[in-house]
Structures are given as structure tokens and as C-alpha cells.
Amino acid sequence: MTTRDAKLIETAPSTQRVLNTLRAAHALRSMALIIGPTGTGKTAAVHHYAKAKPVTPFGDSTIRTMTAEPATGDVRAFLIE
């Protein structure tokens, strides 16, 4: 099963923290950095949130996501581009 296929438990405290953070960042037209232990539902919550949001006239999501892997090292690798 992939992360995209994982069942999201919307009432889990970790999921609620991620969704609340995403709502706030989206409302403020800002970025959010979601970090936490492996397997806590971060990526599943982000994909759930993004799927529920509107798309552009071109059919693209209005949400942009990036998922780090252990080889990425740290967040600075994302900020260099």
C-alpha cells in the first residue's frame, strides 16, 4: 500500500494538527513545513487536503507539495532551488 492509498484517520490528533496547519497556511497564502516521525500520517493528510481543494482553470491543483526522503538531508535542500 502506498501513502496515497493509506486510510486517513481524520480524528487523529496528528492529522488534525497537519490539517489545521495547512488551512492556516492556505488562508494566509503562505507555506507550511510539516515535520514529524515516520508513519504518523503527514503525507496522507497533505494529499487528503490537496484533493479537496479547488483546481486552476488549467486543471492544476492550487496546492503544491514536496515530500522529503531520508537522502534529502534537511529542509535546506528544498530552499536552495
C-alpha positions as CSV (number, residue, x, y, z in Angstrom):
1,M,0.0,0.0,0.0
2,T,1.4,3.4,-0.9
3,T,1.0,6.6,1.2
4,R,-1.6,7.8,-1.3
5,D,-3.7,4.7,-0.7
6,A,-3.4,4.8,3.1
7,K,-6.6,5.3,5.1
8,L,-6.6,8.7,6.7
9,I,-7.9,8.8,10.3
10,E,-9.3,12.4,10.3
11,T,-9.9,12.4,14.0
12,A,-6.3,11.5,15.0
13,P,-4.6,14.4,16.8
14,S,-1.6,14.3,14.4
15,T,-3.9,14.5,11.4
16,Q,-5.8,17.4,13.0
17,R,-2.6,19.3,13.6
18,V,-1.5,18.8,10.0
19,L,-4.9,19.8,8.5
20,N,-5.1,22.9,10.8
21,T,-1.6,24.0,9.8
22,L,-2.5,23.6,6.1
23,R,-5.7,25.5,6.4
24,A,-3.9,28.4,8.1
25,A,-1.1,28.4,5.5
26,H,-3.6,28.3,2.7
27,A,-5.7,31.1,4.1
28,L,-2.6,33.3,4.5
29,R,-1.3,32.3,1.1
30,S,1.8,31.1,2.8
31,M,3.9,27.9,3.1
32,A,3.8,25.3,5.8
33,L,6.6,22.9,6.8
34,I,5.2,19.7,8.2
35,I,7.7,17.6,10.1
36,G,7.3,14.6,12.4
37,P,8.0,10.9,12.9
38,T,7.6,8.5,10.1
39,G,4.2,6.8,9.9
40,T,2.2,9.5,11.6
41,G,0.0,10.4,8.6
42,K,1.7,13.6,7.5
43,T,1.8,12.8,3.8
44,A,-1.7,11.2,3.8
45,A,-3.2,14.3,5.4
46,V,-1.5,16.6,2.9
47,H,-2.8,14.6,0.0
48,H,-6.2,14.5,1.5
49,Y,-6.2,18.3,2.0
50,A,-4.9,18.9,-1.6
51,K,-7.5,16.6,-3.1
52,A,-10.3,18.6,-1.5
53,K,-9.2,22.0,-2.7
54,P,-10.1,23.7,-6.0
55,V,-8.1,23.5,-9.2
56,T,-6.9,26.2,-11.5
57,P,-8.7,26.8,-14.9
58,F,-6.0,24.6,-16.4
59,G,-6.9,21.7,-14.1
60,D,-3.9,22.0,-11.8
61,S,-4.2,21.8,-8.1
62,T,-3.8,25.1,-6.2
63,I,-1.7,23.2,-3.6
64,R,2.0,22.4,-4.2
65,T,3.6,19.6,-2.1
66,M,7.1,18.3,-1.7
67,T,7.9,15.1,0.2
68,A,11.4,14.7,1.7
69,E,13.2,11.4,1.7
70,P,16.0,10.5,4.2
71,A,18.5,11.1,1.5
72,T,17.3,14.7,1.2
73,G,19.2,15.5,4.4
74,D,17.3,18.6,5.7
75,V,14.9,21.3,4.7
76,R,17.7,23.5,3.2
77,A,17.8,21.2,0.2
78,F,14.3,22.3,-0.7
79,L,15.1,26.0,-0.3
80,I,18.2,26.2,-2.5
81,E,16.3,26.0,-5.8
